[in-house]
Amino acid sequence: MHLACSAPPSPEPAPQMSTRGFRVGTNPCRLRLALPGLRWLLGLWLFLGLQATPSAAFYLPGLAPVNFCEATRETATCKSSIALFVNRLDSTESVLPYEYNTFDFCQASGKKNPSENLGQVLFGERITSSPYKFSFNKTETCRQVCVKSYDKGNDDHKKKLAFLKKGIQLNYQHHWIIDNMPVIWCHVIEDGKYCTTGFPIGCFITKDGAAKDACAIRPEFNKSNTFYLFNHVDIIITYHKESERNWSTARLVAARLDPQSYKHSDENHLTCSGPPMEIPGEDTDKMNVTYTYSVRFEENRSIRWASRWDYILESMPHTNIQWFSIMNSFVIALFLSGMVAMILLRTLHRDIIRYNQTNSEGIQEDFGWKLVHGDVFRPPRNRMLLSAFLGQGTQVLIMTFITLFLACFGFLSPANRGALMTCAVVLWVLLGTPAGYVSARMYKTLKGVNWKTNFLLTALLCPGVVFIDLFFMNLILWVERSSAAISFGTLIGILALWFGISVPLTFLGAYFGSKIKQFRCPVHTNQIPRHIPRQNFFTKPIFGIIIGGILPFGCIFIQLFFILNSMWSHQMYFMFGFLFLVFIILLITCSEATVLLCYFHLCAEDYRWWWRAFFTSSFTAVYLFIYAVHYFFSKLQITGFASSILYFGYTMVIVLIFFLFTGTIGFFSCFWFITKIYSVVKVD
């Protein structure tokens, strides 16, 4: 999210982050990457003023690539050295990521850590330089990187080897970066070819002889109670010569590797062949591990630099869009939304005509929702808390909409690491004014007088709950020495953003919201509350709230699966176009479901709609939490008490945010609906 939100995290001096640009040309993959799910929107073409001609093309956001050439032709605009950077190591069996330097791998002599934005810090990404260095178009075979020795009598060596074994047992994955592209590993499985942006440290054969993880696809790994370390990598770098005039200049378009395990018996004559590198499950007296690599370059004239991320997205079976399932969800959601709107409009239209008709004596008969016109705008209990929720929900809603809109147009692509989180945090901080204004305005509408207390509750309640939760999670990460742990200085910086920017902006909005003239209700409120008749099971609040959250959740559960996969299974998420469409449908569905149920309750002469309107749509967050629990036990293989606590701790933050903005949408839709129907109907 590098659109005035953060500094580019690229490890290279030259900007090279625009790998997800929108191009109008002959390659349909570019359009798919920039706007997945929005290709069929004709209005986009009119908005951008584009003409789909092969000769006219531009890129969004359009940053400059890096040119490479051989060492003998190196110039100021063309370099020959290719640096390989390493990111944190993570695992699907543990929520705790670790820095590359935490493990006893080969270290770079002159470490170069590129600048990190706020999103990378919050996500725990730690990109650092590696000892793997290449020269463009220069083939290397079995090149030694370093040698690690382990002695049983040395306590430090024992700890390092034990930690390495633990990483192998939990299937921790390397994540390497070349020219800002993740290096992928592809292997053949039963269902076909499978590619991932990480590759394992090694694999493990249990005492019972069961092969775990990568050992299952390596038949040569067959010794029980043995760890196999991948100490060699075969790297293939693909390049494309962009210019026919300057044929010596090229740009990198793909990077793949294949991890291998070799036990190098003679360090002076490396052959990168022979038996695998075994680490016995029991302690050994002494052992040496030699790390090596091979690299070769291939030219590809069909892949251009503008679409170089296509090979990553297309080669991942787990990220292929399930077109039929998603479109089926869209059709169901739109159909149900249309049914709700049609029933609501037809029924309400009939009621308005009937209620506005007079009989022969000029007497108008009142029944149903018109009977509660004198109580429908009666302020509810805990109105200050409701106003604070609505203010925070408005802040989160606007933040989410702008973030998804920018991501949909390719500004917050996966190439811009940490961009999504950085943009979301910056927008949340800057949107304190709408939160304070909405909260104070609604509190004044509900005849509240303590606007200063309402301001403090709006500015501190929900953000405070999130901060306390994240601080507790951070303590666990500190104890576990995880790379995801936020430093004390970063915590102080977050507090400074909160109290130095967000709180003053919230106060500014609350001040203007409290000074504006109070909202005038279309009908007067009786002094004595009307008696509410006994409700049947279907018109009781709890039934309506439970039913109201089902329809919105049905619109999002497919996308929710992909989002949870990207968060906890370390898969790449790029379907922001579909996500934006689902977000819009979610808002429409929440609005219509809340309005429909609220109308039914008013017809049952129950005028207590304020909190019910908020909880009807926000109950979708409860279904989200239930789905997250199901995902944890059925899809993940997370082990360890700390990882489980972290999973549910972060899930509660997501549920709270979802609870606020869905409840806000439902409430304001219902508020608008009730205001309109009691304005157009003649009430005596």
N, C-alpha and C positions, 0 to 999 in steps of 0.2 A: 504494500500500500504505500507506495512511494509517491503519491501525488500530494506533495507538500505535507506529507504526514511523517516521513522518516527519511533518514539518509540511506542511500543504496548500500545493501550489505554485501555487495560483490567483492570478492577477494582481490580483484584486479583493479588497478587504478582507473582504467577506462571504463565508462558505463557500459554494461553489457546485460542489462536485465530484461530488455523487451523481447522476450521469447514467445509472448502470447499476443502478438499484434493482430489487428483485424485487417485483413488484406482482401481487396476485391480483385480477383484474377481468375486464373484457370484452375487453381487448386482448391477443391471444396473443403479440404481438411482445415485450412486456415480459418474459414468461417465457422467451422464446427468448434474449433478451439476457443475462439474469441467469444462466441455467443451460442453455446450449446443449448438447444431447446428453443432458440428464438429465430431460427433461420427463416421461418415461415411468416414472420411479421413484416408485412409490406410497409407498414408505417415507419419502420426503422430506415428503410431506404430513402423514403421521402424526407425523413428528419435529417439524415446525413447528406442528402443530395448526391447520392452515388450513382454511377453508371457502371454496370458490370461489363467492362471491356477488358480484354487481356492486357492491353497496353497501359491502362490507367490504374494505378494501385498506390495505396499508402498504408502506413502501419500506425497502430494505436497501442501504446504511447509512442513507440518509434525511437528507441535509444540506439546508439551506435554499437555495432559489433566489434570484436577484436580480430585483427588480421594476424595470421601466422605465416611464416616462411622458413626456409631452411637457414641454418646458421651462417652460411656463406653469403646469403642475400639479406641479412637482417638490416633494417633501417629504423628510423624513429617511429614510423607508423606501422611497422611490421616486425614482430618479435619471433624468436625461434624457441625460447624456453616455455614449456608448458608446466604449470604448477598444479599439483594435486592437493586439494584441501580435504580435510576429514571433519566430519560432523560428529555429534554425539552418538553413542551406541544405545539402542533401545531393544526391547523384547516384547513379544506378544504375551509372555508369561509373567511380566512384571511391569508395573507402572513407573518404576524408577529408572530414568535414563542416567547414563554416566558419560563423562567426558572421555575422549580418546586417551588422554594422558593418564587416566585412572588405571587403565590396564597396562601391563608391562609389554607394550609394543615398541617398535622402533620410533625414536623421537627425532624430530628435525633439529639440525644444528642451530640454525638461526630462525627462531620461531617468529611467525608473522600472523598475528590474529587480526582479521579484518574487523572494521567497526560493526557493532551490532545495534539494531534498532530496538525499540521498546518491546515490540512483539516477539522478537527472537529471545530477548531476556526473559519475558514472561513464559514463553514456551520451553525455555531451557535449552535452546540451540546454542552450541558452543563450537563454532567453526575455527579450526586452527590449521596451520601448515603441517605438511607431512614430509618425511624424508624421500618420498618418491618424486624424482625429477626426470622429465623427458625433454628431448629436443625434437622439434617438429620433423616428421618424415624420416626419423632415424630409428631403425629397428634395434631393439635390445633383446638379448636372449639370456635368460637365467642370470640376471644381474643381482648381485648380493646387496642387501640393504643394511643388515646388522646381524649380530649373533647375540643371543640371550642365553646366559648360563644360570643353572639352578643347582644349588647344593643343599642337601638335606640338613647339614649341620648349621646352615645359615638361616636364622629366624626370618629375616627380611625376604630371602628367596622363597621360603616356605609360604609366607603370606601372599606374595605375588603369584606364585603358582596356584595356590588354593583359590585366589580370587579369579584367576584365569579359568580354572576348572568350573567354578560356579557360573561364570559367564557362558561357558560352553553348555553347561547343563540347562541353563535357562534360555538357551538359544538367542543370545544377544547378537545383534546385527550391526555390521559396519555400514556407514553411509559416507561414500566418497563423492567428491565434486571435482569436475574438470571443466574449466571455462564456464562456470556457473551451471553446468548440467549435472544432474545426478547420474552416477555410473550405475548401470543396471546389470543384473545377473539373470540370465535365462537358462532354464533347464527343462527337460522333458519329463512330464508326469503322465498318468494314465489318461487324463482328459485332454492332453495335448501339451502345447508349449506354455510354460508359466514364467513370467518375468516379474521381478521386483526391484525396487530401488535400493535395496540393501542386500548384503550377503553375510552369512553367519561366520562367527569366529571359528567354529568347528562343530563337531557333532559327538554324540555319546552312544556307546553300546552298554546297556545295563548288565547287571550280573546274570540276569536270566537270558541274555543274548538278544534282547529286543533292540532293534535299531531305532534311534530317535532322530527326528528332524532330517537333516541332510544325509545322515548315514543310511537312510532308507533308500536313497537313489544311488548310493555308491556300494556296489557289491563287494569291492575289495576291502571295505571296512566291516570286518566280521569277528573281531576278537572281543569277547565279553569283558565287561568291567574295564573299558578302555576309552579314553578321550582321544579324538583325532583332531589335530589342529591344522587349520588351513594357513600354512605359512608361505604359500606361493600364489601369485595371481598372474593370469595371462590376460593382458589388457589389449583391447582392439579399439583404436580411435579412428573414426570416420570423418573425412573432411570433404569440403566442396569448394571448388575454385569458382568464385562468384564472377570474376571478370575475365573475359577472353583476352583482353589486351594485356593485362598484367597476370600472366599465367602462373607466376611463381607465388602469388598471394592466395591464401586459402583461409577458410573459416571452418571451425569444428562444428559438426552437425550430429554426432552420436558418440557415445562412449559405453563400451561393454567390457565385462570381465568374466573370467571363469576361475573360481578359487580351486586350488589344488593343495594336496598335502604330500610333501616329500621329506623323507629323512635323509638329509645330506650327510653322508659319512665322511666325505673329504671336502673341507671348506675351501681348499685351494683349487680344486677341480670340480666345479659345480656342473651337474648334468641335468638337474631338474627332472629326474626320473627315478624309478625304483620304488621301494616300499613306502607306505605313508608314514607321516610323523605321528607316532603314538606317544601318548602320555598315560602311563598306567594309573589305574584308580588308586592304587596304594602308593605310598611314598617311595621314591627311588633315591639312590645315593647321589648321583650326579647326572645332569642331562643338559645338552646344548640344543638350542633351537635356532636354526638359520632361516632368516626371512629373505625371500628372493622375489623377483618379478621379471616378466617378459612383456614387451610392448611392440606392437606393430601398427602400421597406419594403412588405411584403405581409402581410396577415392570413390566418391559416389556423386554422380552428376545429376541424379534425379531429386535428391533432398536439398533444398535450399535452406539458408540460415533462418529465414523468417518462419519456417515450419519445422524447425529441428526438434521441437518437443513432441511432434506427432508420433515418432517412433516409441516414445516412452508411454504415451497414453494408449496407443493402439496395440501395444504388445502386452498389455496387462489384462488378462481375462477378468480379474476381479473389479476392474474399473470400467468395463464395457457397459454402456447404458442399456438397461433393460427396457427397450423402447415399448414393447407391448405392455409390460406391467405399469410403467409410468403413464402412458397414454390411457390405459384402462382406468387408472386412478383419477386422471384428469376428467375423463368422461363421466365417471360415477359422481365425482365431486360437483361438476358443473350441472349434471342432471338433477341431483338432489337439491342443489342451490336453486335451480330454476323451479323445481317443484315447490320448495319453501316459499319462494317469492310469489309464485302464481297463486298458491293457496292463500297466502297472507293478503295479497292485493285484492283478490276477488272477495274474500270474506270481509275484509275491512271496508271495501267499497260498498258491499251490500249493507253492512251495518250502518255506515254513514248515511246512505239514502233512507234507510228505514228509520233511523233515529231523528232525522231532520224532517220527516213527514209528520204532519199533524192530522188528527182525526177530524171528524165533522164538527166537533165542539171546540176545536182549536187547542186541545190538550195534548201535550206530548208525553208519551209513555217512556219512562226511563227504566232500563234494566241492563244487566251485564256490566260492561266496563264503564258505562256512563254513570252508574250509581256511585262510583268511588271518585268522581271528579273533584269533590271537596277534600279528599285526603291523599290524592295521588302525588302531590308535591310536598307532603309533610316530611320534614327532615328526619333522616334515620338516626339510629343510635351509632355512636362511634364515628361521627361525621368527619372528625379531624383525621382519623386513621384512613378512612376512605379517600379523603382528599389527597393525603400523602401518597397513597397507592396510585391514584390517578396521575399525579404529577410525575412520579417516577416511571410509571408505565408509558406516559407520553414521551419522556426522555429516551427510554429504551426503544420505543417504536420508531421514532425518527432516526435514531442511530442505526437501527437494523435496516431500515429502508434505504438510507443513503449508502451504507456499507455494501449491501447486496447490489444496489444499482451500479456502483463503481466496479464491483467484482464482475458483474454481468458484462460490462463493456471491456473487460480485460485489464483494468488498471491494477487489480489486486490478484494477479495471476500467481500460480505456485512458484514461478521463477523469482518473484519478489518475496523472499523468505521473511516471515514475520509481518508482512504488510497488512494482512487482514486484521490481526489483533491490534497493531499499532493504530490503524485507522479507526477501529471501533473504540479504543480507549480515548483517543484524541477527540472524536466526535462526542462521546459521552461527557467528557469534561466541558466541552464548549456548549453543550445543550442544557446547561443548568438553568438558563433563563426561561425556556419553555416549561420546564418542570415546575419552577417556582410560580410562574404565572398561572398555569392550569390549576395547580393545587390551591393557590390563594383565591382564584376566581371561583372555583367550585365550593371552597369552604365558605366564601361570602354568600354564594347562592343558597347554601344550606343554613344561612343565618348564623354563622359562626363569628365570633368577635376577637378571639385570641389569634390574630394572624401571625404574630411573631413566633408563638409556640408551634403553629402549623408550619411555618418556614423551617424551624429547626428540625421538626419531625421529618419533613420532606428531604432536607439536605443530609440528614444523618442516619435515618432508620435503615433503609434498604442498603445503601452503600456501606454502612457500618456492619450489617450482618454479613455481607459479602467479604469485607476486609477481615473480619474476625475468622470467618471460615478459611479464607486463603492463608491467613497468618498461622492458623493451626496446622494446615496442610504443609506450610513451609517449614514449620518446626520438625515435622516428620522427615521432610526432604533433607534438612540440615543434619539430622541424626544419622540418616542413611548415606550421607555424603554424595547425594545425587546432583547431577549437573542442572536439574530443574530448580534447585533451591535458589531463591532470590536473595541477593546480598542485602545487608543492612542498609547500605547506601541507596539501593534501588527502592527499598521500602520507604525510606525517608522521602525520596523523590515522588513516589506515588502519593504519600500523604500531602506533600507540598502541592501537587496537582489538585488533589481533592479540596483541601482547605484554602489553598491560595487562589484557585481559579473557579472550581465548580461551586463551592459554597457562596462566594460573593456573587456569582452570576445567578445562583438560585435566589439569593436575597433580592437582587435587582428585579427579577421577574415577580417575586412575591410582593414586592413593594408596589409595582404598577398594577398587579392583579387585585390588590386590596383597595386601591384608590379608584378603580373604575366603578361606574355605577352598577348597582346590584341588578342581577338578572330578574326580569319581571315575568312571573309565571302567567300562563294564559288563563288560568282559573284561580279563584281564591281558595284558600285553605280554611276549612272549618276549625273552630276553636276546640270542639269536642271530637275526638277520633271516632270514626264509624266502627261499629261492631263488625268483625270479620266472621262470616259464617263458617261453619265447620267444613273443612276441606276433605275431599276423598283422597285416596292414595295417590292418584295420578296428578293431582294439583298441589300436593305438598312440596315444599321447597327442595327437599333432598332428592326427590325423584327427578324433578326438572333439571337440577344441577348435574346429576349423574348422566342423564340423557343428553344434555346440552353439549357435553365434551366429546361425545362419541363421533359425531359427524366431522368436526374439525380435525380430530386425530386421524380419522380415516383418510384425510387428504395428505398427511405428512408422513405416515409411517414408513413408506417406501424410501423417501428421501432421508428419513431419520436413520435408516439402516446404513446408507452410504456415509452419512455424517459420523455415526458412531464408529464405522470401520476406519475412517480417516483419523479419528481421534485416538482410538485404542488399539486398532490393528495395524496402524502405521501405513495405511494406504493413502494414495494421493487423491485428493478431491478436486475436481475441476468442473463439475456440472453446475456452475453458478447460474447459468441461464434457466435451467430447470428449477433450481432452488428459488430463483426470483419469481417464477411463475407460480410455484407452489405457495410461496409466501403471500402473493396477491390473492390466490384462491382461499388460503387460510383466513385472511382478513375478511373476505366476503362471506365465507361460511360461518365464521364466528358471529358476524353481524346479523346474518339472517336467522341463525339458530337462536340467538339471544332474543331478538325481536319477536320471533314467533312464540317462544315459550313465555315471554313476558306478556304478550297479548292474551294468551290463554289464561294466565293467572289473573289478569285484570278482569277478564270475563267471568272468572270465578269469584269476583268481588274481593280479591286480596290485593291491596294497594302497596304492600311492602316489597317494592321492586328494586330499590337502590342497591342493596348488597347482593340481592339475587341476580341482578343483571351482571354484576361484576363476577360473581362466582360461577355463573352458568358457562361462560366461555373460558374462564381461567381454569376450570376443572380439567381442561385438556392437559394441563401440566401434571395432573395426577396420573393420567394415562401415560404421559411421557415417562414419568418416574417408574411406573410399573413395567413399561417396555424396556427401560434401562436395566431394571433388575433382571428381567428375562434375558436380555442380551448378555448380562454378566455371567449368568449361570449356564447358558446354552451355547454361546458363541465364543466366549473368551476362555483362555486357559490360565488365567492369572492365579498365581500362588503367593502365599505370604499375607500376614495380617496387615502389614503396612501398605501394601499395594491395594488391598481391598478397601482400607480406610480412605486412601487417596481417591480411588474410583468413586466411591459414594460421596465423598466430600466435594469433588468437582462436579458431580452430577447434581448435587443440591443447588449449587450456584446456577447451573443451566436451568433447572426447574424453576427457581425463583425468578430469573429473568423472563422465562416463558410465561410464568404465572402473571407477571405484571403487565406485559404488553397485550396478551390475549384478553385479560380482564378489562383492560382499558378500552380496547376495541369494542367489546360487547357492551360495556356500560355506555359509552358515548353514542353508539348506534341506538340503544334503547332510549336514551335520554332524548335524542333527536326525534325518534319515532313518537314518543309520548307527547312531546311538545307540539308536534305537528297535528296529531289526531285531536288533541284537546283544543287546538287553535281553530280548526276548520269546522268542528261540530258546534252547533248552537247549544250552549249549556245555559239553562235557566237557574 
